[in-house]
Amino acid sequence: MGSKKIPQTLNGHFSLVLIITIMMVTHSHGFELEIRNELSGRYRRLVYKCWSRDNDLGWRQDWPDQQKDWSFAMSLFHTFFHCNFHTGYGRVDKQLVVSWEMKEQCGDRDKCTWVVKKDGLYLRQWKTKFFSNKYGNERWNEYVQHDVLQKAWS
């Protein structure tokens, strides 16, 4: 029996080019994750901690109308953020999956916004509305938000 050799393509440079291309594709798209406190009523303080496999984002305390956002590179694969939210209304442990599917759910922007309200954790979805004047020669667009309840307090 003879030994089989793996053929070298372009003196082994092909594999290096392939690895560099994959790295560029998987880390070239920026994305932003935002958490907003929109609590109303008596218990308005929000305490939360978020982490991913690579990053521990630490504990935070936000009051109404405060937000925190993180920027990171989107990959072809999923990025999982685990968050524990604590309010006077209850708590939620939620896995925020950031992926291409979630980006489509979040809307037309490069930001995925999670909103904390009195009755639970919401995902803010954005839709672009296009407007024009009556003559059609001027056009502009506006982002319109719509909040969808993802998980109620427990």
VENNOR-V378796 format. One record per residue. N is the residue number from 1. RES is the residue in three letters. OMEGA is omega in whole degrees, 0 to 359 (NA if undefined). Layout:
{{N	RES	OMEGA} {N	RES	OMEGA}}
//
This chain:
{{1	MET	180} {2	GLY	178} {3	SER	179} {4	LYS	179} {5	LYS	175} {6	ILE	182} {7	PRO	176} {8	GLN	178} {9	THR	181} {10	LEU	178} {11	ASN	178} {12	GLY	181} {13	HIS	181} {14	PHE	181} {15	SER	178} {16	LEU	178} {17	VAL	179} {18	LEU	180} {19	ILE	180} {20	ILE	179} {21	THR	179} {22	ILE	179} {23	MET	180} {24	MET	181} {25	VAL	185} {26	THR	182} {27	HIS	185} {28	SER	185} {29	HIS	180} {30	GLY	180} {31	PHE	183} {32	GLU	176} {33	LEU	183} {34	GLU	174} {35	ILE	183} {36	ARG	174} {37	ASN	176} {38	GLU	178} {39	LEU	175} {40	SER	179} {41	GLY	187} {42	ARG	184} {43	TYR	188} {44	ARG	181} {45	ARG	178} {46	LEU	175} {47	VAL	182} {48	TYR	176} {49	LYS	178} {50	CYS	178} {51	TRP	174} {52	SER	179} {53	ARG	184} {54	ASP	189} {55	ASN	169} {56	ASP	185} {57	LEU	172} {58	GLY	177} {59	TRP	177} {60	ARG	173} {61	GLN	180} {62	ASP	174} {63	TRP	182} {64	PRO	180} {65	ASP	171} {66	GLN	177} {67	GLN	176} {68	LYS	177} {69	ASP	179} {70	TRP	175} {71	SER	178} {72	PHE	181} {73	ALA	175} {74	MET	176} {75	SER	175} {76	LEU	183} {77	PHE	180} {78	HIS	168} {79	THR	183} {80	PHE	171} {81	PHE	176} {82	HIS	181} {83	CYS	172} {84	ASN	180} {85	PHE	179} {86	HIS	175} {87	THR	174} {88	GLY	180} {89	TYR	181} {90	GLY	180} {91	ARG	178} {92	VAL	169} {93	ASP	188} {94	LYS	172} {95	GLN	178} {96	LEU	182} {97	VAL	178} {98	VAL	182} {99	SER	179} {100	TRP	178} {101	GLU	179} {102	MET	178} {103	LYS	177} {104	GLU	178} {105	GLN	183} {106	CYS	175} {107	GLY	191} {108	ASP	186} {109	ARG	177} {110	ASP	180} {111	LYS	175} {112	CYS	186} {113	THR	174} {114	TRP	186} {115	VAL	177} {116	VAL	180} {117	LYS	185} {118	LYS	183} {119	ASP	176} {120	GLY	182} {121	LEU	184} {122	TYR	169} {123	LEU	180} {124	ARG	178} {125	GLN	183} {126	TRP	176} {127	LYS	179} {128	THR	174} {129	LYS	181} {130	PHE	180} {131	PHE	173} {132	SER	178} {133	ASN	186} {134	LYS	179} {135	TYR	179} {136	GLY	182} {137	ASN	175} {138	GLU	181} {139	ARG	175} {140	TRP	179} {141	ASN	177} {142	GLU	173} {143	TYR	179} {144	VAL	184} {145	GLN	177} {146	HIS	183} {147	ASP	181} {148	VAL	180} {149	LEU	180} {150	GLN	181} {151	LYS	179} {152	ALA	179} {153	TRP	177} {154	SER	NA}}
//
